[in-house]
Amino acid sequence: MTFGQLNPHFWVDAALEADHLGYESCWLPEHLVFPMEIRGQLVPGEEHPPVPPSTPIFDAAAYLSYLAGITTRIRLGTFVYVLGLRHPFVSARAFATLDIVSNGRAEVGIGAGWLETEWEAAGLDPATRGRRLDEAIVVCKKLWTEEVIEHHGEFYDFAPVMFEPKPVQKPHPPLVIGGESARALRRAAEHCDGWIGMSHTPETAAVQVARLRELEDRYGRADRPVEITVMGTPGSPSELAAWEDAGVDRLIVVPWRRSTEAVDGLRRFADTFFP
Protein backbone atom coordinates (compact mmCIF):
# COMPACT_ATOMS: atom_id res chain seq x y z
CA MET A 1 0.00 0.00 0.00
CA THR A 2 1.04 3.61 -0.51
CA PHE A 3 0.35 6.71 1.52
CA GLY A 4 0.58 8.77 -1.66
CA GLN A 5 -3.15 8.49 -2.27
CA LEU A 6 -4.22 8.89 1.32
CA ASN A 7 -4.87 11.91 3.52
CA PRO A 8 -2.12 12.09 6.20
CA HIS A 9 -4.81 12.05 8.89
CA PHE A 10 -5.34 8.35 8.10
CA TRP A 11 -1.72 7.23 7.70
CA VAL A 12 -1.26 5.81 11.19
CA ASP A 13 -4.55 3.90 11.19
CA ALA A 14 -3.79 2.49 7.74
CA ALA A 15 -0.26 1.46 8.71
CA LEU A 16 -1.43 -0.25 11.89
CA GLU A 17 -4.19 -2.11 10.07
CA ALA A 18 -1.91 -3.12 7.19
CA ASP A 19 0.66 -4.42 9.68
CA HIS A 20 -2.03 -6.36 11.52
CA LEU A 21 -3.49 -7.85 8.34
CA GLY A 22 -0.17 -9.01 6.94
CA TYR A 23 0.50 -6.54 4.13
CA GLU A 24 4.13 -6.81 3.08
CA SER A 25 5.07 -3.12 2.86
CA CYS A 26 3.89 0.48 2.99
CA TRP A 27 5.41 3.34 1.00
CA LEU A 28 5.67 7.05 1.70
CA PRO A 29 6.14 9.67 -1.06
CA GLU A 30 8.75 12.35 -0.51
CA HIS A 31 9.74 15.87 -1.55
CA LEU A 32 11.98 18.43 0.07
CA VAL A 33 9.80 21.43 -0.80
CA PHE A 34 7.02 22.39 -3.22
CA PRO A 35 7.75 25.64 -5.08
CA MET A 36 4.88 27.82 -6.20
CA GLU A 37 5.81 27.02 -9.81
CA ILE A 38 5.52 23.32 -10.65
CA ARG A 39 7.62 22.32 -13.64
CA GLY A 40 8.94 18.94 -14.70
CA GLN A 41 8.16 15.53 -16.17
CA LEU A 42 7.43 12.49 -14.03
CA VAL A 43 6.85 10.32 -17.09
CA PRO A 44 9.15 11.08 -20.04
CA GLY A 45 7.41 13.36 -22.49
CA GLU A 46 4.53 14.22 -20.17
CA GLU A 47 4.47 17.42 -18.12
CA HIS A 48 3.37 16.65 -14.56
CA PRO A 49 0.00 18.13 -13.59
CA PRO A 50 0.19 20.93 -11.03
CA VAL A 51 0.63 19.94 -7.39
CA PRO A 52 -0.82 22.32 -4.78
CA PRO A 53 2.24 23.84 -3.05
CA SER A 54 0.33 23.59 0.21
CA THR A 55 0.39 19.77 0.02
CA PRO A 56 1.71 18.49 3.39
CA ILE A 57 5.26 17.09 3.29
CA PHE A 58 6.88 15.08 6.07
CA ASP A 59 10.46 14.03 6.60
CA ALA A 60 10.16 10.53 5.18
CA ALA A 61 12.75 8.68 7.25
CA ALA A 62 11.55 10.36 10.45
CA TYR A 63 7.89 9.51 9.81
CA LEU A 64 8.71 5.93 8.84
CA SER A 65 10.85 5.59 11.97
CA TYR A 66 7.79 6.61 13.99
CA LEU A 67 5.73 3.97 12.18
CA ALA A 68 8.49 1.44 12.90
CA GLY A 69 7.91 2.00 16.59
CA ILE A 70 4.20 1.17 16.43
CA THR A 71 4.32 -1.72 13.93
CA THR A 72 5.99 -5.11 14.09
CA ARG A 73 6.53 -6.66 10.66
CA ILE A 74 5.49 -4.46 7.74
CA ARG A 75 8.37 -3.14 5.64
CA LEU A 76 8.74 0.64 5.43
CA GLY A 77 9.78 2.33 2.20
CA THR A 78 9.93 5.60 0.30
CA PHE A 79 8.29 6.00 -3.08
CA VAL A 80 10.50 7.82 -3.79
CA TYR A 81 13.15 9.82 -1.89
CA VAL A 82 15.03 12.41 -3.97
CA LEU A 83 18.48 11.28 -2.90
CA GLY A 84 20.53 13.82 -4.85
CA LEU A 85 18.94 16.82 -3.14
CA ARG A 86 20.84 16.13 0.08
CA HIS A 87 24.42 15.35 0.95
CA PRO A 88 24.82 11.55 1.20
CA PHE A 89 25.86 11.93 4.85
CA VAL A 90 22.31 13.12 5.61
CA SER A 91 20.51 10.46 3.59
CA ALA A 92 22.70 7.56 4.64
CA ARG A 93 22.28 8.52 8.31
CA ALA A 94 18.50 8.83 7.99
CA PHE A 95 18.00 5.42 6.41
CA ALA A 96 20.55 3.68 8.61
CA THR A 97 18.56 4.98 11.57
CA LEU A 98 15.27 3.78 10.05
CA ASP A 99 16.75 0.34 9.40
CA ILE A 100 18.03 0.06 12.95
CA VAL A 101 14.89 1.22 14.76
CA SER A 102 12.74 -1.00 12.52
CA ASN A 103 15.05 -4.00 13.02
CA GLY A 104 15.82 -4.31 9.33
CA ARG A 105 12.56 -3.29 7.66
CA ALA A 106 13.75 -0.31 5.60
CA GLU A 107 13.28 -0.12 1.82
CA VAL A 108 15.20 2.82 0.33
CA GLY A 109 13.13 3.84 -2.68
CA ILE A 110 15.01 6.61 -4.50
CA GLY A 111 14.77 8.67 -7.67
CA ALA A 112 16.39 11.48 -9.60
CA GLY A 113 13.37 13.72 -9.06
CA TRP A 114 11.04 15.16 -11.67
CA LEU A 115 10.32 18.56 -10.09
CA GLU A 116 12.86 20.88 -11.69
CA THR A 117 11.84 23.92 -9.65
CA GLU A 118 12.42 22.00 -6.41
CA TRP A 119 16.07 21.62 -7.41
CA GLU A 120 16.30 25.29 -8.32
CA ALA A 121 14.81 26.27 -4.95
CA ALA A 122 17.53 24.20 -3.25
CA GLY A 123 20.19 26.04 -5.25
CA LEU A 124 21.07 23.05 -7.43
CA ASP A 125 21.07 22.66 -11.20
CA PRO A 126 18.29 20.20 -12.18
CA ALA A 127 20.36 19.21 -15.21
CA THR A 128 22.79 17.51 -12.80
CA ARG A 129 20.22 15.45 -10.92
CA GLY A 130 20.95 12.15 -12.65
CA ARG A 131 24.69 12.41 -12.13
CA ARG A 132 24.22 13.54 -8.54
CA LEU A 133 21.97 10.56 -7.88
CA ASP A 134 24.46 8.09 -9.34
CA GLU A 135 27.28 9.48 -7.22
CA ALA A 136 25.12 9.70 -4.09
CA ILE A 137 24.25 6.00 -4.46
CA VAL A 138 27.94 5.12 -4.58
CA VAL A 139 28.70 7.21 -1.49
CA CYS A 140 25.77 5.85 0.53
CA LYS A 141 26.81 2.28 -0.21
CA LYS A 142 30.33 3.06 1.01
CA LEU A 143 29.01 4.68 4.20
CA TRP A 144 26.78 1.71 4.95
CA THR A 145 29.38 -0.99 4.33
CA GLU A 146 32.97 0.27 4.76
CA GLU A 147 34.83 0.95 8.00
CA VAL A 148 36.68 4.02 6.76
CA ILE A 149 35.25 5.97 3.84
CA GLU A 150 36.96 8.43 1.52
CA HIS A 151 35.48 9.86 -1.65
CA HIS A 152 36.56 12.30 -4.32
CA GLY A 153 33.94 12.84 -7.00
CA GLU A 154 32.24 15.43 -9.14
CA PHE A 155 29.76 16.53 -6.48
CA TYR A 156 30.98 15.05 -3.20
CA ASP A 157 34.56 15.25 -1.95
CA PHE A 158 35.72 14.33 1.52
CA ALA A 159 38.74 12.99 3.37
CA PRO A 160 38.50 9.73 5.37
CA VAL A 161 35.55 9.50 7.73
CA MET A 162 33.86 6.80 9.79
CA PHE A 163 30.13 6.13 9.74
CA GLU A 164 28.53 4.22 12.61
CA PRO A 165 26.29 2.46 13.34
CA LYS A 166 25.80 0.40 10.19
CA PRO A 167 22.32 -0.68 9.04
CA VAL A 168 20.87 -3.98 10.23
CA GLN A 169 20.34 -5.34 6.71
CA LYS A 170 23.49 -6.55 4.97
CA PRO A 171 25.20 -5.34 2.97
CA HIS A 172 22.70 -2.46 3.26
CA PRO A 173 18.94 -1.81 3.02
CA PRO A 174 17.53 -2.57 -0.43
CA LEU A 175 17.98 0.31 -2.86
CA VAL A 176 14.93 0.53 -5.09
CA ILE A 177 15.09 2.98 -7.98
CA GLY A 178 11.96 4.69 -9.26
CA GLY A 179 11.31 6.04 -12.73
CA GLU A 180 10.02 4.95 -16.10
CA SER A 181 12.82 6.35 -18.28
CA ALA A 182 15.56 4.35 -19.98
CA ARG A 183 18.07 5.97 -17.65
CA ALA A 184 16.10 4.88 -14.57
CA LEU A 185 16.03 1.30 -15.81
CA ARG A 186 19.77 1.43 -16.50
CA ARG A 187 20.35 2.78 -13.01
CA ALA A 188 18.30 -0.07 -11.52
CA ALA A 189 20.37 -2.70 -13.31
CA GLU A 190 23.71 -1.02 -12.64
CA HIS A 191 23.38 0.21 -9.05
CA CYS A 192 20.24 -1.02 -7.30
CA ASP A 193 18.47 -4.01 -5.85
CA GLY A 194 15.04 -3.22 -7.21
CA TRP A 195 12.96 -1.07 -9.54
CA ILE A 196 9.67 0.58 -8.61
CA GLY A 197 7.27 1.74 -11.31
CA MET A 198 4.17 3.85 -11.47
CA SER A 199 0.67 2.50 -12.21
CA HIS A 200 0.88 -0.42 -14.60
CA THR A 201 -1.06 -3.26 -16.13
CA PRO A 202 0.55 -6.69 -16.50
CA GLU A 203 1.12 -5.89 -20.16
CA THR A 204 2.88 -2.56 -19.60
CA ALA A 205 4.88 -3.96 -16.69
CA ALA A 206 6.10 -6.84 -18.87
CA VAL A 207 7.62 -4.34 -21.31
CA GLN A 208 9.71 -2.70 -18.59
CA VAL A 209 10.67 -6.05 -17.09
CA ALA A 210 11.97 -7.25 -20.46
CA ARG A 211 14.11 -4.13 -20.76
CA LEU A 212 15.48 -4.65 -17.28
CA ARG A 213 16.38 -8.27 -17.99
CA GLU A 214 18.36 -7.16 -21.04
CA LEU A 215 20.19 -4.59 -18.93
CA GLU A 216 20.94 -7.19 -16.26
CA ASP A 217 22.80 -9.23 -18.87
CA ARG A 218 24.74 -6.15 -19.92
CA TYR A 219 25.84 -5.43 -16.35
CA GLY A 220 26.61 -9.05 -15.53
CA ARG A 221 23.95 -9.62 -12.91
CA ALA A 222 21.72 -12.24 -14.50
CA ASP A 223 22.15 -14.30 -11.32
CA ARG A 224 20.97 -11.37 -9.18
CA PRO A 225 17.79 -10.11 -10.85
CA VAL A 226 16.30 -6.73 -10.05
CA GLU A 227 13.23 -7.02 -7.83
CA ILE A 228 10.20 -5.60 -9.65
CA THR A 229 7.62 -3.44 -7.86
CA VAL A 230 4.74 -1.61 -9.55
CA MET A 231 1.45 -0.05 -8.59
CA GLY A 232 -1.63 -1.97 -9.61
CA THR A 233 -4.73 -3.33 -7.92
CA PRO A 234 -6.01 -6.68 -9.24
CA GLY A 235 -9.75 -7.20 -9.31
CA SER A 236 -9.65 -10.84 -8.26
CA PRO A 237 -7.14 -13.48 -7.14
CA SER A 238 -7.27 -15.06 -10.59
CA GLU A 239 -5.61 -11.94 -12.02
CA LEU A 240 -2.47 -12.43 -9.92
CA ALA A 241 -1.08 -15.00 -12.34
CA ALA A 242 -0.87 -12.35 -15.08
CA TRP A 243 1.24 -10.13 -12.84
CA GLU A 244 3.50 -13.03 -11.94
CA ASP A 245 3.87 -13.98 -15.62
CA ALA A 246 4.84 -10.37 -16.35
CA GLY A 247 7.73 -10.71 -13.89
CA VAL A 248 6.31 -8.51 -11.11
CA ASP A 249 7.48 -9.42 -7.61
CA ARG A 250 5.54 -6.87 -5.57
CA LEU A 251 2.28 -4.99 -6.15
CA ILE A 252 1.59 -1.72 -4.37
CA VAL A 253 -2.17 -1.60 -4.01
CA VAL A 254 -4.61 1.17 -3.17
CA PRO A 255 -7.82 -0.70 -2.30
CA TRP A 256 -9.89 2.37 -1.48
CA ARG A 257 -11.50 5.30 -3.30
CA ARG A 258 -11.62 7.79 -0.44
CA SER A 259 -9.29 8.21 2.50
CA THR A 260 -12.13 7.56 4.94
CA GLU A 261 -12.55 4.11 3.33
CA ALA A 262 -8.87 3.11 3.56
CA VAL A 263 -9.00 0.84 6.62
CA ASP A 264 -12.13 -0.96 5.44
CA GLY A 265 -10.63 -1.25 1.97
CA LEU A 266 -7.49 -2.84 3.36
CA ARG A 267 -9.65 -5.34 5.25
CA ARG A 268 -11.77 -6.24 2.21
CA PHE A 269 -8.68 -6.68 0.05
CA ALA A 270 -7.05 -8.90 2.67
CA ASP A 271 -10.18 -11.02 2.98
CA THR A 272 -10.11 -11.57 -0.79
CA PHE A 273 -6.43 -12.03 -1.49
CA PHE A 274 -4.67 -13.19 1.67
CA PRO A 275 -4.82 -16.92 2.47
N, C-alpha and C positions, 0 to 999 in steps of 0.2 A: 504494500500500500504506500501511497505518497501523500504527504501533507500539502503538496502543491495545489491541490484542488479542494482544500478544506480550510474553513475559517480557523484562525489560530485558537479561538475560544474552545474548540473541540479537539485540539491536538492531544492533550493529555488523556482524555477519555478514550479516544481512538487508539492511542498507543497501548494503554492498559488493556483494552479489550482485545486488540490484535495479539498482544503477548499472551493473554489468557487462552485465546482460541487456537494458538499454534501457528499464526502467520510467521513466515520465515524472516521478513525484514520490513522496516519502514524507512522512508527516504524523505529528507528535508531539503527543499530548494534553498539557494543561497545567492545573495548579492552583497556587495559592500555598501553601495548607495544607489539610489535611483535619482538621476538628474531630472530636471524639468523637461529637457529635450530627450526623447527616446529615439535612438538611431542605431540600427544594426540588423544583422540577419542571423536568426537562429537556425533556419534551414537555408542552405545555399540557394541564392537566387530569389529568396522571399523575404521582404522587409517585415520585421516583427511588428505585430499590432501594438499600439500604444499601451503602456503599463502605467496605471495611476502612480505618480511619484509618492503618494501617501500610503502606498501598500506597505504593511508592516514587515520589517526585516529583523531577524534575530541572528545573533552570533551562532552559527550552525553547530560548531563543536561544543560550545557551552550548553546550548539547549539539548543536544543529544546526550551530553554527559548528565544533565538533569534526568532525562528519560532513562538513562542507564541505571540510575539509582532507584527507580521505582518499577523497573521491569526485571525479568529474570533471564529470558532466553532469546528474545527477538533481536535480530541484528540491526544495527543503527548506521545509516548511510546518508551521504549527501548527494543530491541529484540536481545540479552539481555545484561544487565549490570552485570558485575562480582562483585557482592556485597561483597564477602569475601576478595577481594584484598585490600579494604580500611577499615579504622576504621569506624564504624557506624556513628560517629559524622559527618564525611565528607559526606557520602552517604545520611544520613537523612537530612542534611542541603541542599544538592544539590537538592533533590527532593521536599522538602518543598518549596524551592524557586521557582522551576518550577511550582508547583501546585498553588502558590500564583500569580505569574506573568501571568499565563494562566487562572486565575480565575476558577481553579478546573478542568483542562483538562489533568492532568498527569496520565499516566499509567506506573507503575514501574515494567517493565519486568526484571526479575533477573534470574541468573543461577549460578551453581557451577563453571562453566568454564571448558572447555575441554583442553585448551592449557597448558600442564604441564610446559613447559619451560618458559611461562609467569610468573607463580608462582615462579619458581626458580629465575628468574631475579629480582623479587621483594623481594627476600630473605625469601620466605615462602615455607613451605613443601606442595607440591601439594596433598599429601596423606591426608592432613587435610582440604581440601577445602569444603567437604560436611559438616563437623562439624562446620567449621567457618561460612558457609552460614546460617546454622540453628540458630546459636547463634546471628549472625548479624541481622537476621530477627526479633528475639525477642527484641533485643536492639532498632532497628529502630521503632518498634511498640510502645515501651515505650516512646521513645523520641517524637514521633508524638502525643501521646495521654495523657501522664501523666504530672502533674504540676511539680513534683520533681521526678527525676529519679536516681536510684542507681542500680548498677549491679555488681555482682561478679561471673564471669564465667570462663570457661577454657581459653578463648582467650581475653576476654575484662573484665576489672576490674576497676571500678571507684566509688569514693564516690559520695554523692548526688550532682546533677547538675540540672540546669533548661535549657529548650530548647524552645526558642521563636523566631519567631512566629510559630504557628502550621499551618499545611496545611489547605487549604480551604475545601477539601473533608473530610467527617467524616465517620468513625473514623480516616481514613487516606486514601491516594490515593490507588487505587487497586494494590495489589501485585500479579503479574502474573509470575508464575514460568515456566521456559523453560527447556526442556530436555525430552528425550524419554525413559530414564531408569526407572526401577521400583522405584528407590529411588526418582527420580524427581516426579513421580506420587504420591508417598507417601507424599512428601513434599508439593505438591499442596493441597492435601486433609487435611493435618494436619495444615499447616501454612498460606495458601494463598487464595486469592479470585478467581484466575483463573489459567489456564494452557495454555501455548502456545507451539505448536508443529511445527515441520519442515514441509516440503512438504508432503502432504497427498492426498489420494483419499478418497471418502466417506467410502469405505470399510476399509481402514487401520485406518482412524480416529475413526470409530465405535469400533474397538478393544480397542483403548486407552480409549475411553469414558466409555466403559463397565468396564474396570479396575478401572477407577476413581470413578464410581458410587459404586463399591464394597468398595473402600477405604472410601468413604464418610460415608457409613453405619458404618464402623469400628470406625471412629472418631466422630460419633454422629452428623453429619451435613447434614443429608438427606434433611432437610428443608432449607438448604443454599447451593445449588449445586455449584460446581466449574464452572466458566464460561470457555467455551472451544473456543480456538482460534487456527487455523491452517493456513498454507499457502496452497493455491490451487486456480486455476483460472478456473471457469466453462466456458464451451464453449457456453452455451445458458441459458436463464432464466429457461427453463424447468429442467435443471440439479440442480437447487437450492434445490428442494424438497429432493433430495438424501442426500445433506449435512445436511439439517434440520433433516431428519430421523436418520442420524448418530449421532445427538446430538451436532452438531457444532453450536456455537452461533455467531462466527465472522470468516470471511475469509479474510486473507491478500492476496491481489492479486497483480500480476505484469503484467499488460496488455500491455507490450511492449517487443520487442526483443533487441533493441538497445537504449542506453541512449538518443540519439537524437530523438527517437520516443516516449519518455515517455509522454509528455504533450498531444500529439495527441492520444496516446493509452488510457490515462485516459479519454479523451473526448469520444472516441468511446465506451469504456466500459460503461461509464455513460449513453450514449444514448441508449445502449442496455438493461442495467439492472436497471437503476434508473427510478422510475415512474415519 
